């Protein structure tokens, strides 16, 4: 009898991996050669967060959907040293190593070129905020400012502006905390004193733009003449006099559309935290 056995290429036969099957250590930036990672193109980050505001900890699961740009036996994400509980590639266990804010992954089988794949990472710990931005707990809330390399302090990411992706967030907090994020709010589920906010952003964006705000917040909404939703999240302690200028947002967008053309994104808004930042962004 003839038995046909399907050919499977394993990623680490004999413990040796051909260099041609390893994603490059940088995305190819001429000024910052080691920034980001090569070998794949992320399409979407699906981020589920359970936030312990009192303990200043998160428990998270992130599903990264990407496409290989070459055959891959090993590849990297940028990621702080939070404690990983489980890691899967295409729903199969994979080997991994964490060192120097890099997460190196070796899947069981070589990933074919130009093929979709998923990486699922579950982890816990205190997000790593640094002088280069990131996730910060403060007395009454959470501030996330990722520019230039703060995103990797709280989720695994290809941290270079060239690799833009869409995002979905599910963030669970104790009530009465409120959660805002990029994109649009899809739903809020309240149960047993906890609230899960689901947000999604359909416009691909660079990782340093990804933000979440949690706190005692006043939510102020508006809409432009062309129906662009505006949603602002203001810390409750910020005085009204400091917020008066935000009433002009809709008029400003209406005017800029006459100069530059239609507003290109799905929504607009601002976050005002009642906390000194110690830095400035554009």
N, C-alpha and C positions, 0 to 999 in steps of 0.2 A: 504494500500500500504506500502511496506517495503522500507524505505529510508536508503541507506548505506552511512554513513558519513566517509570519510577517517580520520584516526587517525593522528593528528599533535601534536607533543610534543613541547610546547612553552618553550623558554629559561628562562622565568622569571615569571612563574605562581606564583601568590601571592607575588611577589617580592623576593622570596627566591630561591637560586640556590644551588643544592647539590654540595658539595665540589668535589665529584668524577667527576663532569662535567666541572670543571674549569682547564684550562691548568696550569701546574706548573709554579711558578715564576722564575724558572731557567731551563736550558736545562740539568743539571745534572753534571756540571763540578765540580770535587772534590776540586779544588783550589779556584774557583770563583762560589760558589753555586747559586748565583742570576744572573749570566751572561746568556744572552739569555732567551728563553722562551720555555715552553713545550706544548705538545698537538698536534703539527702539524709539518710537514716537508715541507718547501718551495721548490718548483720546479723551479719557474721562477719569476723574477721581470721585468715587462714591464714599463719602466720609460719614461714619456713624460715631457720635461722641456721647459718652455719659460723663457729665461734668460734676465733680464734687467741689462745690464752691468753698465749703468750710475747710476741707482737707487740702484744697488746692492741688487736686489730682484729676487726671482724666483716664477713662477706660475707652478704648477706641478700636474700631475695625475699619480699615480702609481697603476698598476694592479698586485696584488700578487696572483700567482697560487700555491696552496699548497694541501697537503693531510693530513687529520686528522690521528692522531695515537691513538685516543680515541674518545669517544663521547664528544662533546664540546658545552657547553652552554655559556662559556665566555673564552676569551683568550687575550693575550697581544702581542703587537709589541713594540720594542724599537723605540722611536721617540721623537725628540725635540719638543718644544712647538710652532711649526708653526701653522698658523691659518687654520683649516680644514673647507672647504666649503661644502663638501659632503662626505659621507662614505656609501658604500654599501657592503653587504655580499651576494654573489650569485645574484647580481643585485637587491637586496632588501634593503631598508633602515635598518640600525642597530643602536642601541644605542652605544655611546662611551663616554669615559672620558679620558682627558689628565692630567697627573700629574707626576712630578718628572721624566721626560723623558720616561714615559711609556704611551702607547696608549692602553687602555683597551676596548675591543669590546664585546658587547652582541648582538648576532644575534637574529632575530625574532624567529627562530626555532632552536632547538638543532641540531647540525651537527652530522651525524652518524659517527661512527668509520671507519677508512680506506676508506674514501671517498674524492674525489677531491672537492675543493671549491675555490672561488675567493674572494678577498677583494680589493675593488677599493677606493682609497683615493685621493681626490682632495684638494689642499691646496696652500697657498701663504705665503710669508714672506721672511725674511732674513735668509739664512742658518746659522746654529750655528756651528762656528769653535771654538774649545777649545784647551787647552793645550794637549789634547789627540787626536788631529788631527781633520780632517773634511774638510769642504768646506771653502775656503778663497778667497775673492776678493782682488786683489791688483791693482796697478796703471794701468796695461795694460792687465790684464788677470784674470784667475781663476785657482787656485791650489786646488786639492783634494788629500789628503793623509789620509786615513781612519784608519790606525793602531794606537791603537787597537780598539777604539770604536767611530770613527768619522763618520761612515756611517749613524748612526741614527740622525746626525745633519742636514741631508738634504733629507732623505727618510725613510719611515717606514720599519723596517727590524727585522728579528730575528738575533740579533747581537752576534753570536757566531760562531767560525770557523767550528764547527761540522755541521752546517746547510748550506751546499753549494748549490748553485743554478746557473742557467743560467740567462743571462741578455739581454734585448733589450733596446736600448736608442733611443729616438728621441729628439734632442736638437736644439732649435731654437734660433738664435742670430741675431743681426744686422750685416750686411756685413760692413767691410771686415773681421770680426772675423772668426777664424777657430776653429773647434771643433775636438778633438780626444778622444778616449775612449778605453776600453778593447775590445779585439776581432778584428773584421774586419769591415771596413766601407762598408755599403751596398749601400748607395745612398746619394746624396745631392740634395735638391730641393731649387731653388732660385726663390724668388717672392717678388716684391715690396720692394727691399732693405733688405730683410730678407733671411736667409738661414737656412734650416732644415737639420741637419746631422743625418742619421740613422746608428747606429752601433749595432752589436750583438755579443755576446760571447756564443759559443756553449759548452765550457768547464765549468762545474760547478766550482764555486770558492767561497771562503770565502768572506764575505761582506767587510772586511777591505781592500781587494785588489781592490775593485771597484774604478775606477778613471775616471775623466773627466778633460780634459785640454782645456781651451778656451783662445785665445789671438791672437796677431800678431805673427804668427808662420811660420817658414820655415819647410816644410815637405820634408823629405829625405827618399826615399824608396830603398830597395835592395831585394835580394833573395838569399837563400842558394843554394848549389849545389843540394839539394833534393827538392827544390821548396818551402821552407818555406818563406813566405813573411816577410819582415822586414819593419817597418814604424816608423820613428823617428820624434818627434815634438820638434823643437828647437825654443825658443824665439828668435825673430829677432835680438835682441841686443847682443846675446851671440857671442863673437868673434870666428872666424873659428878655431883659434889655440886651443880653448878649446874643439873643437868637433872632432879633428883629430883622436882620439882613436876609435870613433864610426865606422870608416871605416873598422875596423877589425872584426865587429860583425859576418858577414857571415862566415869568415874563422874560427872564434872561435866556432860557432855552428857546422860547418862541423867537426872540430876536436873532440869536445865533443861527437858527435854522434858515433865516432869510439871507444870511451871509455865507454859511458853510454848507448848507444843505440839510437833509433830514438827520435828526439825532440818530446815531447808528446802533444804540444799545436798547435793551428791553426795559430798562428802568433807570432812574437817577435818584440820588439821595446822599445824605451826609450823616456822619456820626460825630457827636460832641461829647467827649469824656470830661468829667470834672476831676482831672488829675494832671499834674505837670508831666510833660513828656520828656523833657531834657534833650530833645532833638527836633529837627524840622525836615519836612519833605516838600517836594515841589507841589 
